[in-house]
Amino acid sequence: MEEKIDVLNELGEFTGKVATRDECHQKGLWHRAVYAFIIDKKGNVLLQKRSANKKM
């Protein structure tokens, strides 16, 4: 089962439509994403190694 994602307009407003992640990326549809950065007191940044099979 593929994840369904809310499609947004250029202002970040919900359009009422949903699409799969692949559809969003293939068609250039706007959607939300989250990024987190973990930095310790010494300024070291935790990096996550992604799978070599990950599309994007």
N, C-alpha and C positions, 0 to 999 in steps of 0.2 A: 504494500500500500504506500503510495507516494504522499509526501507531506503537502498539504494545501496551504497556500500563503495568501494573505490579503493583498490585493493589488491597490496601489495608491496612485494619486495624480501627482503632478510635478510640485504641488504645494504640500505633499505629505498627507493629504486627506484621503480617507477611505472612499473607494469608488463603488463598493458593494459587490465587487467581483472577486473571485478567488482563482488562483492558477497554481500549477505545480511549480516547484523551484526551476525545473528544466524549462518550462514554458516561459517563466519570467526572464530567464537568462537568454533564451533563444529569441524572444520577441522584444527584449529590452524594456520589459515592464518594470515600473517602480515598485519596490517593496522594502520593508524594514529589515535591518540587520543589526546585530549587536557585536561589539568588540570590547574586550577587556584587556587592560594592561596591568601586569603585576610587577611593581618595582620595589625593591627592598631599600633599606636605609643607606646602603652603599651605592645605589644607583644601578644595581644589576637588574636586568629585565628578564623575566621568565618567558621563554619562547616555547611554543608547541610545535613539534615536528608533525607535519601533515602526511597523510598517506600518499604514496607515489601514484595511486590510482584515483586520487581526488581530481575531479574535472576542473574545478576552479579554486 
